[in-house]
Amino acid sequence: MTMITAKDGVKLHVEEAGEGTPILFIHEFGGNHQSWEPQLRYFSRRHRCITYAARGYPPSDVPDSVGAYSQAIAADDAIAVLDALGIDKAHIVGLSMGGFCTVHFGLRTPERALSLTVAGAGYGCEKEFEEYFRGVSLEVADNFEKQGAREFAKIYALGASRVQFQNKDPRGWQEFADRLATHSDRGAANTMRGVQARRPSFYDLEDGLKKMMVPTLVVVGDEDDHCLQPGIFLKKTIPACGLSVFPKTGHTLNLEEPAAFNALLAEFIAEVEAGRWLPRDPRALPGQIMRTK
């Protein structure tokens, strides 16, 4: 465990385990650095695994101003973690808010990424729901601020894409809900207002995504409805991108289906390190159904 300093002076809590090719895990809004424990225990056998608490998530600093939170700042913080640990390149793995951060990491600093794993990312991207998402994000921020995490966690943890986790693994879901209840009220509110409510849609990043050559894996649950279409968009847009859909699964992929997630990520990393995760074969024409000539 260590504290590193972001470029604006904010202190970030970092934990690591294992040796080998580095993997940086970036957590979701509803979790924290501890949400990656099943992955750290699995991958630290052969990788240097790093996770950190995002700004606004104790024991990292919780800036008072919403201006200290944004999608660009979040991507800069991920780079600051690698810089502080003396890591030139790493496999970047993110869930939800962390998945968005992973995409922006690849767009802004592709030379620092060995690969990108974008899991459960897409909320707010669909143009027909864009304004609704911004509005509900601000409402969630107000609820964290007024009710406090300890009370509002009881509602937030039972969202439409969280109940799958509860049904499959009640004890694991309860750990998730209990961890959510420990969030900083101010940190959660500012993260919602500064990062979630203001981040650009993937569809607005199309030109950059088409040029991003970093090997990418997109993972979504088939009952995480507002991540499905954005996931397909990423698959079709990023040149060296694969898409995996977990059946009967919601948003909290790495905790809800840890064995499947770990196996998929291990295979992806192995293919990347073997140089075999390549851009789509140009013969695989999207518009072709059957070849006749």
N, C-alpha and C positions, 0 to 999 in steps of 0.2 A: 504494500500500500504506500502511496506517495501522493503529495500535492504538487501539481504543476501550475504554471502561470500562463494564462492566455495573453494574447498580445495587448489586451486592454487592461490587464492587471487582475482579472478575475481568476480566483484559485479553483482548480478542478481536481476532484478526488479520483485517483487512478489506481486500479488493481491489476496485477498480472500474475500469470502462472505458466510454467512450462518453458521449454526451449525449442527452437526450430524456426521455420518460416513464420513471420508474425501474422496474426489475425487480430484485427481491431473490431470489436463488437460495439455497436451504437444502439442504445435502448430507445424504446417507444415512450410516448407521453405518459401512458398509464403504468409504466414500470420505472425501474432505475437500473443502476449497474448490476444489482443483484439478480435481475431478471435473466441474465445470461449464465447463471450457475450451471445448468445442465450441459451447456456448450463448453464452458471452461473446464469442467471435470472430464469431458470426453476428449476435447481437442488438445488439451495441455499435455497429453501423453506424447505428442509429436510436433507440437507447435508452440510458439511463444504467444500466448493469448492475453489480450489486453482489453479491459473494459473500463469505463469511466462514468461518473455521474455528471450529466449535463449541467450547465449553469442553471440555477434555479432548483436544483435537486440536492439537498444536503446528503453527505457532508461537503459537497462543493458549495461555493459562494452562491448567495441568492441576491443578485442586484435588485435594488428597489425600483429602478426606472425601467419601464417597458422598452425604452430605447436601447437597452443593453441586450435585447433579445431579437434575433432575426434569423432567417434561413441562412443568409450569408455568414453571419457570426457563428452559427452552429457548425457550418462547414470549416470555418477557420479554426474553431476549437478542436475539431478532429485532427487537423494538421498540427496544431500546437501540441497535442498529446504525443504524436509521432516524433515531432522535433525534440521534445523534452526527453524522450526515451532513446534518442539517437537512432531512430528507425527511418531508413530511406524509403522503403516500400513495404506495403502490407496488403493482405487480402482484407477488404472492407465488407463488413456484414452489418446490416441495419434492419430493424423492424419498425414499420409504421413511420412515426416521426423520424426514427433512425434510418429508415429506408429512404425517405426524402433526402436526408442528410447525405446518405451514400450516393444517391444520384448526383447531387450537387458537388460532392467530393470528386466524382468522376468527370464532371463537366469542367470544374475549376482547376483541378490538379491531377489530370489523368496519369501523369508521369510518376505519381506517388502510389498508384493503385496497381497491385498485381491482379486483382479481380474485384468485382462488385457483386454482392448478393443483396437484392432488394426484396424484402419480404413484407407482405401485408401493407403495401403502400399504395395510396390512391385517393384517400378521402379528400374531397374538395376539388378533384381534378375534372370530373365530369361537368361539362359546361352547363347542363341543365340544372345541376345542383350546386353550382359554384357559390351563388349568393346565399342560398340556404345554409351551406356549410359555414360561410363566414359569419352569418348571424348566429347559428347555434354554437359556434366556437366562442363568440363573445358572451353568450348566455352561460356556457359552461364556465368561462372565466369568472363571471359574476357569482356563480354558485359556489365555486371554490373559495372566493373571497368572502362571501357573506355567510355561508353555512360552515365553511371550514372543511378540510379534506376528510377529517374523521367522520363527519356526517354525510357529506356528498359522495364519498366513496361507495356508500351503500347503494346509491342509485347508479353511479357511473359504471360500477363493476358488473351491472346486470344489463348492459347494452345488448342490442340485437346480435352483435357479433362476438359477445363474450359468453353467452349462456351455453354455447356448445362446449366450452372448456368446463363450465360448472357441471354439465351433464356427464361428461366423460370422466372427469377427475375432480371430484368435489374438494379433496384435500389440497390439490394443487391450485385450484381456483381460489380457495380460501386464503392460501398464502399470498396469491396475487392481490386479492382484495385487501388483506391486512397491510400489505406493503403500500398499496395505493393510499390507504388511510393515514400513512405517516408522511405523505408529501407536504412540502411547504405550501401553505395557502397562497402566499404572495408569489412564490416561484411558479406554482401551477397556473395561477391567473395570468402572470406576465408571459409565460411560455405560450399559453393559448392566444393571448392578444398579439404578441410580437412575432411568433413563429407560425403557428397553425393558421391563424386568421389572415395572414399576409403573404404566405408563400405562394409562388406561382404554380399554376397547373402544369402537369407534364406536357399537356398539349401545346402550351405556350413555349415550350423548350424544344420543339421538334427539330429545328434546324441544327441546334447543338447536339442533340441526341443522335442524329443521323451521322454525325462526324465522330462520335465518341467510340473509339475502337477497343476500349477496355473489355475483356471478357466479362460477361454479365449473366447472372442467374436471377430470374424473377420468380418469386414463390407467393402464391395466394391460396386462401381457403375458398372452397366453392360456395360457402355460405357467408363470405365476407363480401357482400354484394357490391359495395362501392369501390372495391379494389379489383374486381374481375376485368372490367373493360379497360381501365388504365393499365392493368398488367398486360393485356393483349396488345395495347398500343405500344408499350415499351418493347415487347417482343418483336413487333413488326417494324419498329423504328431504329432500335440500336442494332448495329451490324452483327456483332458477335453475342447474341442474346438468346438464352433458352428460357422457357416458361414451364413451371411445374404447378399443377393445381392439386391441392390436397382434398380428398373427398370428405364430405360431412364435417367440415372444419371451418372455424371462424377466424378471428383476427389474431389471437395470441399464439401464433403458429409454433414458435420454438418451445413453448411450455405445454401447449395443448397436445402436440405430437412430437415430443423430443426425439424419439428413436428415428422416426421418419425424417425429421429435419436434419438430424446429425448425419444420417446415412447419405442423404441427398447432398448436403454441403461437403462432406468428405469426398464423395465421388466427383463433384464439380471441381474442387480444389485440386484433386489428383489429375483430372483432365487438363486443367489450366497449366499445372506445373509440368505436364508432359508435352505441352504445346499442341494439344489436340482439341481445345475449345475454340473453334474457328468461326469466322463469319459464315453466314448462310451460303450454301453452294448456289452460284448464279443460275444453275440449271433448275433450281427449285422455284419455278415461277409462281408467285401467289395467285395469278389469274388462271392458271392452267388446271383443269380438272383431270383430263386424260390426254396423253399425247397421241396424235394421229398421224404425224409425219416425221 
